[in-house]
Amino acid sequence: MKLSNIFGKTLRDDQKDADVISSNLMLRAGYVRQLAAGIYSYLHYGQKSLRKIEQILREEMDAIGGDEVCMPIVHPAEIWQKTNRWYEIDDSLVRFKDRNERDMVLAMTHEEIVAHLCTTEIDTYKQLPKLVYQVYTKFRDEPRSRSGLIRVREFTMKDSYSLDTSYEGLEKQYIAHYNAYHRIYTRTGLPAISILSDTGMMGGKVAHEYMYVTDIGEDTIFICEESGYKANKEVATIKKIYPEIEPKPLEKVHTPETKTITDVAEFLGVTAQDCAKMVFFSTKIEEETKVVVTVVRGDMEAHPIKIQKLGKFTNLEPATEAEIASIGSVAGYASPMDIDREKSIVIVDDLVANTNNLVIGANETDYHVINSCYGRDYKADIVGDIVSAYEGAFCPISEENYPLKTVRGVEIGNIFQLGTKYTEALGAVFMDKDGVPKPIIMGSYGIGVGRLLACLCEEYNDEKGLCLPISIAPYEVILTALLDNTEGLAEKAIELYEDLKADGVDILFDDRNKKLASPGVKFKDAELIGIPIQLTISKRSLKNGGLEAQIRSEGKKQIIPLENIKEFIQETRTKLYAELNDRVKNAETW
């Protein structure tokens, strides 16, 4: 490609609205242009890199048996209503009416459509298992688009869907995706870790997220370096040590102006670990409002997502003081004792349930009780793990008391074992060997293409610009011609470009004349755009014996004779791909 034919331009100055390095450099290098919040146009270089990432995605999906399809972005609402996600998902799901006043949806994902297709394409167990995938547009009306392509509203995603007759088959395809995703990230050059995650709005049994660890990430990841434990904050657990303490008699004490754990602990001369803390939520069950009363140890925080999953609640909101009072409790001095159990659901963390003699409220202003014991003084409807993990807590999978640490990360992919949530709702069944209809068992797997590119730009850059891996850079080679009035230089540069292009070299030719770009601008653009193999032909280079060449990531320049340039390109290309392929060989597996 001749650079003079490319639509778009590079920018010299840092972009004021860019809040992260990748966004700034992608704007400056002419990869993208913003149209509106979270909505971008992809210019030549961005589109070229996206296509290379998409090719890697297709190759890895094909390698595990994928069949590429393309599904519409506009869906009739009733298909989302059948799975209940029309009602469950907030305004990030774009709903609208067509000209005939029919409710419609802009797709943020395609589980419903795949399940619907199964009703017409799958009849018998003999047709399963199957794996379908697409690389296509999605729209999610993010309330807070940020960080360039890292959090957008319109985006391209590789989404794939496994279809099986059994959960054993689902797990097999799940593991195949788990391994394929690690190969994808190593082929692109992006360091990634896989972690346990919450199934969220997708539903299902098991889920993993793939994370790029970076300080700009919005997600909190808990890691134990000694044991290898990795989980996001929604599902991370901690080791709980149950103290063996003989129960003491319950005693009511006067504790004036002590509404917080800190206040009551200081007043009584104890620690927060010696107290139990009440956290109240409200939920609706069959149109009736219930107060969800949770009890955790005083030094820990209640985890709403864990509470919602443990209680199987479809909604969970912080309770008001009026709702707390309605069950006979007193905010600031609350207790699970002597409350209206008809109007409430009590959930106790398993650490509290196994710890005697905790200080807790007395449901009376300015009073607490000491030596409360679960089972003797109050009981729960549910006991389980409902606390948030925290840095320094002990790793839950190690016999040793190794501490957890936290890092920040950007989610770059996810995989879900969905089960039959969507196929049951939409009637997607197969006939088993005995002629009995059974719901197809699904898995769902996604990678955002633009976000992956943005993370690569975040990882690979320096003070001069982007410095991208050869597998995803817009071109593998850039030939910069410093054209002057030297006789035959322009012709020689064009001849070299055409010869390399005919030889299959993935090459960009900066053929701009001095009116369009000075030599300094050309050099700066070559470095800013981030193409790994850089060649320069000029009067000086020819006088010195050939072309000036450098690997962008190394910055060391050398002169290569014209007759050896193809060999240099091939050797350098082989070297750069070999570095990536060595990582692929050692990529993580299940």
C-alpha positions as CSV (number, residue, x, y, z in Angstrom):
1,M,0.0,0.0,0.0
2,K,1.3,3.5,-0.8
3,L,1.0,5.8,2.1
4,S,0.0,8.7,-0.2
5,N,-3.2,6.8,-1.0
6,I,-4.3,6.3,2.6
7,F,-7.3,8.3,3.9
8,G,-6.4,9.9,7.2
9,K,-3.4,11.5,8.8
10,T,-1.2,11.3,11.9
11,L,-1.3,13.9,14.6
12,R,1.7,15.5,16.3
13,D,0.3,16.5,19.6
14,D,-1.1,14.5,22.5
15,Q,-4.8,14.4,22.5
16,K,-6.4,16.2,25.5
17,D,-9.5,14.0,25.7
18,A,-7.4,10.7,25.7
19,D,-7.3,9.4,29.3
20,V,-5.0,6.5,28.7
21,I,-1.8,6.0,26.6
22,S,-3.4,3.6,24.1
23,S,-6.2,6.0,23.3
24,N,-3.8,8.9,22.8
25,L,-1.5,6.9,20.5
26,M,-4.3,5.3,18.5
27,L,-5.7,8.8,17.8
28,R,-2.3,10.3,17.0
29,A,-1.2,7.3,14.8
30,G,-4.4,7.5,12.7
31,Y,-5.9,4.2,13.9
32,V,-9.2,5.6,15.0
33,R,-11.4,8.7,15.2
34,Q,-14.1,9.3,17.7
35,L,-17.6,10.0,16.4
36,A,-19.4,10.1,19.7
37,A,-19.0,8.8,23.3
38,G,-17.9,5.2,22.9
39,I,-18.4,5.2,19.1
40,Y,-15.4,5.1,16.8
41,S,-14.5,5.0,13.1
42,Y,-11.5,2.7,12.3
43,L,-9.1,4.2,9.8
44,H,-6.7,2.3,7.6
45,Y,-4.1,1.3,10.2
46,G,-6.7,0.4,12.9
47,Q,-8.7,-1.6,10.4
48,K,-5.7,-3.5,9.2
49,S,-4.7,-4.5,12.7
50,L,-8.2,-5.5,13.6
51,R,-8.4,-7.8,10.5
52,K,-5.1,-9.5,11.6
53,I,-6.5,-10.1,15.1
54,E,-9.8,-11.4,13.6
55,Q,-7.8,-13.8,11.4
56,I,-6.0,-15.2,14.5
57,L,-9.4,-15.6,16.1
58,R,-10.8,-17.4,13.1
59,E,-7.9,-19.7,12.8
60,E,-8.1,-20.7,16.5
61,M,-11.9,-21.2,16.4
62,D,-11.6,-23.3,13.2
63,A,-8.9,-25.4,14.9
64,I,-11.4,-26.5,17.6
65,G,-14.2,-27.2,15.2
66,G,-15.9,-23.9,14.8
67,D,-18.3,-23.1,12.0
68,E,-18.5,-19.3,11.1
69,V,-21.9,-17.8,10.8
70,C,-23.3,-14.2,10.8
71,M,-26.3,-13.2,12.9
72,P,-28.3,-9.9,12.8
73,I,-27.7,-7.1,15.2
74,V,-31.4,-6.1,15.4
75,H,-33.6,-8.6,17.2
76,P,-37.4,-8.8,17.9
77,A,-38.0,-8.2,21.7
78,E,-40.0,-11.3,22.2
79,I,-37.0,-13.6,21.9
80,W,-35.3,-11.7,24.8
81,Q,-38.5,-11.6,26.7
82,K,-38.7,-15.4,26.6
83,T,-35.3,-15.7,28.3
84,N,-36.3,-12.9,30.7
85,R,-33.2,-10.8,29.9
86,W,-35.5,-8.1,28.4
87,Y,-36.6,-7.5,32.0
88,E,-33.3,-8.3,33.8
89,I,-30.8,-6.1,31.9
90,D,-30.6,-2.4,32.6
91,D,-30.6,0.4,30.0
92,S,-27.3,-0.9,28.6
93,L,-29.6,-3.1,26.4
94,V,-30.9,-0.7,23.7
95,R,-34.7,-1.2,23.2
96,F,-36.7,0.6,20.5
97,K,-39.8,0.3,18.4
98,D,-39.8,-0.2,14.6
99,R,-42.3,1.7,12.3
100,N,-44.9,-0.9,13.1
101,E,-44.6,-0.3,16.9
102,R,-43.0,-3.7,17.5
103,D,-40.4,-3.8,20.3
104,M,-36.9,-4.4,19.1
105,V,-33.4,-4.9,20.6
106,L,-29.9,-3.9,19.5
107,A,-27.8,-7.0,20.2
108,M,-25.2,-6.9,22.9
109,T,-24.7,-10.7,22.6
110,H,-26.4,-13.5,20.6
111,E,-27.3,-16.4,23.0
112,E,-31.0,-16.0,22.2
113,I,-30.4,-16.0,18.4
114,V,-28.2,-19.2,18.6
115,A,-30.9,-20.9,20.7
116,H,-33.5,-19.8,18.2
117,L,-31.5,-21.1,15.3
118,C,-31.2,-24.5,17.0
119,T,-35.0,-24.9,16.9
120,T,-34.8,-24.9,13.0
121,E,-31.3,-26.5,12.5
122,I,-31.0,-29.2,15.2
123,D,-33.3,-32.2,15.4
124,T,-31.4,-35.2,16.8
125,Y,-28.4,-36.1,19.0
126,K,-26.7,-37.3,15.8
127,Q,-26.2,-33.6,14.8
128,L,-24.4,-32.7,18.0
129,P,-21.9,-31.5,19.3
130,K,-21.6,-28.3,17.3
131,L,-19.7,-25.0,17.6
132,V,-20.7,-21.9,15.8
133,Y,-19.0,-18.5,15.9
134,Q,-19.1,-15.1,14.4
135,V,-17.0,-11.9,14.3
136,Y,-19.5,-9.2,14.2
137,T,-20.9,-5.9,15.6
138,K,-22.5,-5.5,19.0
139,F,-23.9,-2.5,20.8
140,R,-24.0,-2.0,24.6
141,D,-25.1,1.5,25.8
142,E,-22.4,1.8,28.4
143,P,-23.2,4.6,31.0
144,R,-19.6,5.6,31.1
145,S,-17.5,5.1,28.0
146,R,-13.8,5.6,28.7
147,S,-10.2,4.7,27.8
148,G,-10.7,4.8,24.1
149,L,-11.5,1.4,22.7
150,I,-11.3,-0.3,26.2
151,R,-14.8,0.7,27.1
152,V,-17.1,1.5,24.2
153,R,-20.7,1.3,23.1
154,E,-20.3,-0.1,19.6
155,F,-17.8,-2.9,19.2
156,T,-16.8,-5.9,17.2
157,M,-16.8,-9.2,19.1
158,K,-15.8,-12.8,18.4
159,D,-18.6,-14.7,20.0
160,S,-18.8,-18.5,19.9
161,Y,-21.4,-20.9,21.1
162,S,-21.0,-24.6,21.9
163,L,-24.0,-27.0,21.6
164,D,-23.9,-30.4,23.3
165,T,-26.1,-33.3,24.4
166,S,-24.4,-33.5,27.9
167,Y,-22.6,-31.5,30.4
168,E,-19.5,-33.7,29.8
169,G,-19.6,-32.5,26.2
170,L,-20.0,-28.9,27.4
171,E,-17.0,-29.2,29.6
172,K,-14.9,-30.6,26.7
173,Q,-15.7,-27.7,24.5
174,Y,-15.2,-25.3,27.4
175,I,-11.7,-26.6,28.0
176,A,-11.0,-26.4,24.3
177,H,-12.0,-22.7,24.4
178,Y,-10.0,-22.1,27.6
179,N,-6.8,-23.4,25.8
180,A,-7.6,-21.6,22.5
181,Y,-8.0,-18.3,24.3
182,H,-4.6,-18.6,25.8
183,R,-3.2,-19.4,22.4
184,I,-4.9,-16.3,20.9
185,Y,-3.5,-14.0,23.4
186,T,0.1,-15.4,23.1
187,R,-0.2,-15.2,19.3
188,T,-1.1,-11.5,19.5
189,G,1.6,-10.9,22.1
190,L,-0.7,-9.8,24.9
191,P,0.1,-11.1,28.4
192,A,-3.1,-12.5,29.8
193,I,-4.3,-14.5,32.9
194,S,-7.4,-16.5,33.3
195,I,-9.4,-16.1,36.5
196,L,-12.6,-17.5,38.1
197,S,-15.5,-15.1,37.6
198,D,-19.2,-14.5,38.2
199,T,-21.6,-15.7,35.5
200,G,-23.5,-12.4,35.8
201,M,-26.3,-11.6,33.4
202,M,-25.3,-14.6,31.2
203,G,-26.3,-17.1,33.8
204,G,-25.0,-20.7,33.9
205,K,-22.7,-22.8,36.1
206,V,-19.1,-21.9,35.6
207,A,-17.3,-18.9,34.1
208,H,-13.7,-17.6,33.6
209,E,-12.5,-14.2,32.6
210,Y,-9.3,-13.4,30.8
211,M,-7.5,-10.4,32.2
212,Y,-4.8,-8.0,31.0
213,V,-3.1,-6.9,34.2
214,T,-2.6,-3.1,34.1
215,D,-3.0,-0.1,36.4
216,I,-5.7,1.4,34.1
217,G,-8.0,-1.6,34.7
218,E,-11.3,-1.2,36.4
219,D,-11.5,-4.8,37.6
220,T,-10.0,-6.0,40.9
221,I,-8.2,-9.3,40.8
222,F,-7.2,-11.4,43.8
223,I,-4.0,-13.4,43.4
224,C,-2.0,-15.7,45.5
225,E,1.5,-15.9,44.0
226,E,2.4,-19.0,46.0
227,S,-0.6,-21.2,45.3
228,G,-1.6,-19.8,41.9
229,Y,-5.1,-18.8,43.0
230,K,-6.7,-16.1,40.8
231,A,-10.3,-14.8,41.0
232,N,-12.1,-11.5,40.4
233,K,-13.7,-9.7,43.3
234,E,-17.2,-11.0,42.5
235,V,-16.2,-14.6,43.3
236,A,-13.0,-14.4,45.3
237,T,-13.1,-16.3,48.6
238,I,-10.8,-16.3,51.6
239,K,-9.7,-18.9,54.1
240,K,-11.7,-18.6,57.3
241,I,-10.2,-19.8,60.6
242,Y,-12.9,-20.7,63.1
243,P,-11.8,-19.9,66.7
244,E,-12.6,-22.6,69.3
245,I,-14.2,-20.6,72.1
246,E,-16.6,-21.8,74.7
247,P,-19.9,-19.8,74.6
248,K,-20.5,-17.4,77.4
249,P,-23.9,-16.1,78.7
250,L,-25.6,-13.4,76.6
251,E,-25.4,-10.0,78.3
252,K,-27.1,-6.7,77.4
253,V,-24.9,-3.6,77.8
254,H,-25.4,0.1,77.5
255,T,-23.5,1.6,74.5
256,P,-24.5,5.2,74.0
257,E,-23.7,6.9,70.6
258,T,-22.1,3.8,69.1
259,K,-23.7,3.2,65.8
260,T,-20.6,2.0,64.0
261,I,-18.4,-1.1,64.5
262,T,-15.5,1.2,65.2
263,D,-17.4,3.1,67.9
264,V,-18.7,0.1,69.7
265,A,-15.4,-1.8,69.6
266,E,-13.6,1.3,71.0
267,F,-16.3,1.7,73.7
268,L,-16.2,-1.9,74.8
269,G,-12.4,-2.3,74.5
270,V,-12.6,-5.0,71.9
271,T,-11.6,-5.3,68.2
272,A,-13.8,-5.4,65.1
273,Q,-13.1,-9.1,64.9
274,D,-15.0,-9.5,68.2
275,C,-18.1,-8.0,66.7
276,A,-20.8,-9.0,64.2
277,K,-22.1,-6.5,61.7
278,M,-25.6,-6.3,60.2
279,V,-26.1,-5.3,56.6
280,F,-29.7,-4.9,55.3
281,F,-31.1,-5.3,51.8
282,S,-34.5,-5.5,50.3
283,T,-35.8,-7.8,47.6
284,K,-39.1,-8.6,45.9
285,I,-40.4,-12.2,46.0
286,E,-43.7,-12.7,44.1
287,E,-44.4,-8.9,44.4
288,E,-43.9,-9.0,48.2
289,T,-41.0,-7.0,49.6
290,K,-38.7,-8.9,52.0
291,V,-35.9,-7.5,54.1
292,V,-32.7,-9.5,53.6
293,V,-30.8,-9.4,56.9
294,T,-27.2,-10.4,56.6
295,V,-24.7,-10.9,59.4
296,V,-20.9,-10.7,58.8
297,R,-17.9,-10.3,61.1
298,G,-17.2,-6.7,62.1
299,D,-13.9,-6.4,60.2
300,M,-15.4,-7.7,56.9
301,E,-17.8,-6.4,54.2
302,A,-20.9,-8.1,53.0
303,H,-20.8,-8.9,49.3
304,P,-24.1,-8.1,47.5
305,I,-23.4,-10.4,44.5
306,K,-22.6,-13.4,46.7
307,I,-25.7,-12.7,48.8
308,Q,-27.9,-12.4,45.7
309,K,-26.6,-15.7,44.3
310,L,-26.8,-17.6,47.6
311,G,-30.3,-16.4,48.2
312,K,-31.3,-16.8,44.5
313,F,-32.7,-13.3,44.5
314,T,-33.6,-11.7,41.1
315,N,-33.1,-8.2,42.6
316,L,-31.3,-6.8,45.6
317,E,-31.3,-3.2,46.8
318,P,-30.0,-1.5,50.0
319,A,-32.8,-1.4,52.6
320,T,-34.2,1.9,53.9
321,E,-34.4,2.7,57.6
322,A,-38.2,2.4,57.4
323,E,-37.8,-1.2,56.0
324,I,-35.3,-2.0,58.7
325,A,-37.7,-0.7,61.3
326,S,-40.6,-2.6,59.8
327,I,-39.1,-6.0,60.9
328,G,-38.5,-4.7,64.5
329,S,-34.8,-3.8,64.1
330,V,-33.0,-0.6,64.8
331,A,-30.4,0.8,62.4
332,G,-27.1,1.2,64.1
333,Y,-28.0,-1.2,66.9
334,A,-29.4,-4.0,64.8
335,S,-29.5,-7.6,65.6
336,P,-31.0,-10.8,64.0
337,M,-32.6,-11.6,67.3
338,D,-36.3,-11.0,67.9
339,I,-37.1,-9.7,64.5
340,D,-40.2,-10.4,62.3
341,R,-39.1,-13.5,60.4
342,E,-42.2,-13.4,58.2
343,K,-41.0,-10.2,56.7
344,S,-37.3,-11.0,56.6
345,I,-34.8,-13.5,55.3
346,V,-31.7,-14.0,57.5
347,I,-28.4,-14.9,55.9
348,V,-25.4,-15.5,58.1
349,D,-21.8,-15.7,57.0
350,D,-20.3,-19.1,57.8
351,L,-17.5,-17.5,59.9
352,V,-20.0,-15.8,62.1
353,A,-22.0,-19.0,62.4
354,N,-18.8,-20.7,63.7
355,T,-17.6,-18.0,66.1
356,N,-19.0,-17.7,69.6
357,N,-19.2,-14.6,71.9
358,L,-19.6,-11.8,69.3
359,V,-20.8,-8.3,70.1
360,I,-24.0,-7.5,68.2
361,G,-26.8,-5.0,68.4
362,A,-29.7,-5.4,70.8
363,N,-32.4,-3.9,68.5
364,E,-32.6,-1.0,71.0
365,T,-31.1,2.4,70.6
366,D,-27.8,2.8,72.6
367,Y,-27.7,-0.9,73.5
368,H,-25.7,-3.9,72.3
369,V,-25.4,-7.5,73.6
370,I,-22.1,-9.3,74.2
371,N,-21.4,-13.0,73.9
372,S,-23.9,-13.6,71.1
373,C,-23.7,-17.2,69.6
374,Y,-25.3,-18.4,66.4
375,G,-27.6,-21.3,66.9
376,R,-28.3,-20.5,70.6
377,D,-29.4,-16.9,70.3
378,Y,-30.5,-16.7,66.7
379,K,-30.8,-18.8,63.6
380,A,-30.6,-18.2,59.9
381,D,-32.5,-19.1,56.8
382,I,-29.2,-19.5,54.9
383,V,-25.6,-19.9,56.1
384,G,-22.8,-19.5,53.6
385,D,-19.9,-17.3,52.3
386,I,-21.2,-13.8,51.9
387,V,-18.1,-11.6,52.5
388,S,-15.8,-9.8,50.2
389,A,-12.2,-10.9,49.8
390,Y,-9.6,-8.3,50.8
391,E,-5.9,-7.8,50.4
392,G,-3.9,-9.6,53.0
393,A,-6.6,-12.3,53.7
394,F,-5.5,-15.8,53.5
395,C,-5.6,-17.8,50.3
396,P,-8.6,-20.2,50.3
397,I,-6.9,-23.1,48.4
398,S,-3.6,-23.3,50.3
399,E,-3.0,-25.2,53.6
400,E,-0.4,-22.5,54.3
401,N,-1.6,-19.0,55.4
402,Y,-0.4,-17.3,52.2
403,P,-1.8,-13.7,51.8
404,L,-3.9,-12.6,48.8
405,K,-2.8,-9.5,46.9
406,T,-4.8,-7.4,44.6
407,V,-4.0,-6.1,41.1
408,R,-6.0,-4.2,38.5
409,G,-7.0,-5.6,35.2
410,V,-8.9,-5.1,32.0
411,E,-11.2,-8.0,31.0
412,I,-10.2,-9.1,27.5
413,G,-12.4,-12.2,27.1
414,N,-14.8,-14.5,28.9
415,I,-16.2,-18.0,28.7
416,F,-19.4,-19.4,30.3
417,Q,-20.9,-22.8,30.8
418,L,-24.5,-21.7,30.2
419,G,-26.3,-25.0,30.5
420,T,-29.9,-25.0,29.3
421,K,-31.0,-21.5,30.4
422,Y,-31.6,-20.3,26.8
423,T,-32.5,-23.5,25.0
424,E,-35.2,-24.3,27.6
425,A,-36.7,-20.8,27.3
426,L,-36.8,-21.0,23.5
427,G,-37.7,-24.6,23.0
428,A,-34.3,-25.7,21.4
429,V,-34.3,-29.5,21.9
430,F,-32.8,-32.6,20.4
431,M,-34.1,-36.1,20.3
432,D,-31.9,-38.5,22.3
433,K,-31.2,-42.1,21.5
434,D,-34.5,-43.1,23.0
435,G,-36.5,-40.5,21.1
436,V,-37.0,-38.3,24.2
437,P,-36.7,-34.5,23.6
438,K,-34.1,-32.8,25.7
439,P,-32.8,-29.3,25.8
440,I,-29.5,-28.5,24.1
441,I,-26.7,-27.6,26.5
442,M,-24.9,-24.4,25.6
443,G,-21.7,-22.6,26.3
444,S,-20.8,-19.0,25.4
445,Y,-17.4,-17.5,24.7
446,G,-16.5,-13.9,23.8
447,I,-13.5,-11.7,22.9
448,G,-13.8,-8.0,22.1
449,V,-11.6,-7.3,19.1
450,G,-11.2,-3.5,19.5
451,R,-10.5,-3.8,23.3
452,L,-7.8,-6.5,22.5
453,L,-6.1,-4.0,20.1
454,A,-6.3,-1.2,22.6
455,C,-4.7,-3.4,25.3
456,L,-1.9,-4.3,22.9
457,C,-1.3,-0.6,22.2
458,E,-1.3,-0.1,26.0
459,E,1.3,-2.8,26.4
460,Y,3.5,-2.0,23.4
461,N,4.6,1.6,23.2
462,D,7.5,3.9,24.0
463,E,8.2,7.6,23.9
464,K,8.2,7.6,20.1
465,G,4.8,5.9,19.6
466,L,3.4,2.4,19.1
467,C,5.7,-0.6,18.9
468,L,3.4,-3.5,18.0
469,P,4.0,-7.2,17.7
470,I,4.5,-8.3,14.1
471,S,1.4,-10.5,14.2
472,I,-1.0,-7.6,14.6
473,A,0.8,-4.5,13.4
474,P,-1.0,-3.0,10.4
475,Y,2.0,-3.9,8.2
476,E,5.1,-6.0,8.8
477,V,7.4,-3.7,6.9
478,I,7.4,0.0,6.1
479,L,9.7,1.3,3.3
480,T,10.3,5.0,3.7
481,A,11.6,6.8,0.6
482,L,13.5,10.1,1.1
483,L,12.8,11.4,-2.4
484,D,15.0,14.2,-3.7
485,N,16.3,15.2,-7.1
486,T,18.9,12.4,-7.2
487,E,18.6,10.8,-10.6
488,G,16.7,7.5,-10.5
489,L,16.1,7.4,-6.7
490,A,12.3,7.6,-7.0
491,E,12.2,5.0,-9.7
492,K,14.5,2.7,-7.7
493,A,12.3,3.1,-4.6
494,I,9.1,2.3,-6.6
495,E,10.8,-0.7,-8.2
496,L,11.9,-2.0,-4.9
497,Y,8.4,-1.6,-3.4
498,E,6.7,-3.3,-6.3
499,D,9.3,-6.2,-6.2
500,L,8.7,-6.7,-2.5
501,K,5.0,-6.5,-2.8
502,A,5.0,-9.0,-5.6
503,D,7.1,-11.3,-3.4
504,G,4.3,-11.3,-0.9
505,V,5.8,-8.9,1.6
506,D,3.2,-7.2,3.8
507,I,4.6,-3.7,3.1
508,L,3.6,-0.1,3.5
509,F,5.4,2.3,1.1
510,D,5.8,5.9,2.3
511,D,6.0,7.5,-1.1
512,R,5.0,11.0,0.0
513,N,7.0,13.8,-1.6
514,K,8.6,16.7,0.2
515,K,5.5,18.9,-0.2
516,L,3.4,16.3,1.7
517,A,6.0,15.2,4.3
518,S,9.5,16.2,5.2
519,P,12.1,13.4,6.0
520,G,11.7,14.2,9.7
521,V,7.9,13.8,9.5
522,K,8.3,10.5,7.7
523,F,10.6,9.1,10.3
524,K,8.3,10.2,13.1
525,D,5.3,8.7,11.4
526,A,7.1,5.3,10.9
527,E,7.9,5.1,14.6
528,L,4.4,6.5,15.7
529,I,2.5,3.9,13.6
530,G,4.4,1.1,15.2
531,I,5.4,-1.1,12.2
532,P,8.1,-3.6,13.3
533,I,10.5,-3.8,10.3
534,Q,11.5,-0.4,9.1
535,L,13.5,0.3,5.9
536,T,14.7,3.6,4.5
537,I,16.0,4.3,1.0
538,S,17.7,7.6,0.4
539,K,20.6,9.1,-1.4
540,R,22.8,8.6,1.7
541,S,21.7,5.0,2.3
542,L,22.5,4.1,-1.3
543,K,25.9,5.9,-1.0
544,N,26.6,3.8,2.1
545,G,25.8,0.6,0.3
546,G,22.1,-0.1,0.4
547,L,19.0,0.5,2.6
548,E,19.0,1.6,6.2
549,A,17.1,-1.0,8.3
550,Q,16.0,-1.4,11.9
551,I,13.6,-3.4,14.0
552,R,11.3,-1.0,15.7
553,S,11.5,-2.6,19.1
554,E,15.3,-2.7,19.1
555,G,16.1,0.7,17.5
556,K,19.5,-0.4,16.2
557,K,20.1,0.8,12.6
558,Q,22.2,-1.0,10.0
559,I,22.8,-0.9,6.3
560,I,21.6,-3.8,4.2
561,P,22.7,-4.2,0.6
562,L,19.8,-4.0,-1.9
563,E,20.5,-7.6,-3.1
564,N,20.2,-8.9,0.5
565,I,17.0,-7.0,1.5
566,K,14.6,-9.9,0.9
567,E,16.8,-12.2,2.9
568,F,16.9,-9.6,5.7
569,I,13.1,-9.2,5.7
570,Q,12.6,-13.0,5.8
571,E,15.1,-13.6,8.6
572,T,13.7,-10.7,10.7
573,R,10.2,-11.8,10.1
574,T,11.1,-15.4,11.1
575,K,12.8,-14.1,14.2
576,L,9.9,-11.9,15.4
577,Y,7.3,-14.7,14.8
578,A,9.5,-17.2,16.5
579,E,9.5,-15.1,19.6
580,L,5.7,-15.2,19.6
581,N,5.6,-18.9,18.7
582,D,7.8,-19.8,21.6
583,R,5.3,-18.2,23.9
584,V,2.5,-20.2,22.2
585,K,4.3,-23.4,23.0
586,N,4.3,-22.5,26.7
587,A,0.7,-21.1,26.7
588,E,-1.4,-22.0,29.7
589,T,-3.7,-25.0,29.4
590,W,-6.5,-26.4,31.5
